[in-house]
Amino acid sequence: MLIGFLLLILSYLLGSIPWGFLLGKMKGIDIRQHGSKNIGATNTGRVLGKKYAIIAYILDTIKGFIIVGLFNFNIISMEYCILSPMLYGVAAVLGHTFPIYLGFKGGKAVATGGGVFLAYSPILYLFGLILFFIVTYVFKYVSLGSLVSTSYALITSVWITIQLDGFSNINQKFNLFFPIGVFIVFTIILIRHTSNIKRLIHHEEAKVSWGNKKNVSD
C-alpha cells in the first residue's frame, strides 16, 4: 500500500510537469502571457510553432501513459496497484490540470488523458488520434477535435468493458474501474472546455493557427 500510494503521488507530480510552459521558457517566452494563455500543446504551437506543439503533445501524452503503462504492461507488479491503474491515470490528469509547480493553474488534459488511454489499448488510442486529426482538419477547431476524440474514448471504454465482461471481474485490466476512470477524465476535459463549447455554439471559436502570438482562444 505504501509503494502504491507513493506511485500515486509520483503520477500526480509527473502529470504536473508543465512541458508547454518549459518549452516556452527555453525560448525565452512565457506562453501564459500569449495566445490563449494555456500551457497545453495547442497554445504552445500557436505561440512557438508546430514543431513545439508536437513535442509538447508527445511529452504530455507520456505523463499520462507512464505509470499506467508500467502496471498494464506488467513492468510493475499489480500487487503495488491501488484499486486500478486508472486511478494513477486520473492522478496524472489532475496533475496536468492542477499542477503544483504552477500554482495549480494548468492545461485541459487532452494529451495526458490520451496517454492514459494509450496505456490501455494502443490500437484504440490510434483510432482516437486519427479521429482527432480528421475532425480538426475538416472543421479547423482543435477544441472540437479534442471533444470528439474524448467522447470516443468514453464510449469505447464502456463498449470494450462490456465485451470482455469486465463488469463482473475486477481482476482484469478492462474492469469496471476502466470506464469509471475514463468518465472522470472525460468530465475534467469537458469542464475545462466549457468556454470553448460556448464559443463553438456561437460560432466564435478561433480556428487553428500556429506560430503567432495573437490573443486567440484554446
ZIFEN-V132884 format. One record per helix or strand of 3 or more residues. SS is the DSSP state (H for helix, E for strand). FROM is the first residue (numbers start at 1). TO is the last residue. If there is no record, write none. Layout:
SS|FROM|TO + SS|FROM|TO
This chain:
H|2|16 + H|19|26 + H|31|33 + H|41|48 + H|50|72 + H|78|80 + H|85|97 + H|100|102 + H|110|120 + H|122|139 + H|142|163 + H|166|168 + H|176|192 + H|194|201
